[in-house]
Amino acid sequence: MTGVGRAKSSRGLSSRTPATLISVTKRVMNAMMDAARNAASSIGTIAASTTVRRGGYIPREFRNRQYFVADYRAHRLSPPPRGQQWVQVGPDYVLIAIATGLIAHMVLSQ
């Protein structure tokens, strides 16, 4: 029984049924939620890590726009120099070079 669950489009290409699309969408959403949980679980450990220090490199997962501090004044941080960006990691702030992830300065919570 060929063609069950699939329909031919006007261009001759197979298209997925709505039930299959929902299943794929659920799998993608679950994968995204798992990735967010993994990132959240590592947030608390970055400051305690011995590899995260001034002159070192911030892990790649924190070099994402979701961690960038958009309004540094609201967080009472100095303006970042050109080519650098403040990144919030849990309660801490790290000033990194955008291109490389090199840590220039850290503001740790007390």
C-alpha positions, 0 to 999 in steps of 0.5 A, a space after each residue: 500500500 504505497 502513498 498512505 500518509 502522503 499526498 502528491 503536491 502540484 509539483 510532484 513532490 511528496 508532502 507530509 500529512 498534518 499528523 506527521 507534521 505535528 509529530 515532527 514539530 513536537 520532536 523539534 520543540 522537545 529538542 529545543 526545550 532539552 537544549 534550554 534545560 541543559 544551558 540553564 543547568 550549566 549557568 550556575 556552574 560557570 562562575 565556579 569553574 576553574 577554566 572561566 577566568 579573565 584571559 580565558 574563553 567563555 564556553 561557546 553556549 554563552 556566546 549567544 544573543 540570549 545571554 547578551 546584556 542589551 541595556 548595560 546601564 540598567 545592570 550598572 555596568 560600564 559601556 563595553 568597548 568596541 568589539 566587546 559585549 557584556 554577557 549575563 551568566 546567571 547572576 554574574 556578568 562577563 565582558 567578552 570579545 565578540 569575535 573570540 569569546 576572550 574574557 576581558 572582565 568579570 563582575 561576580 555577584 556576592 
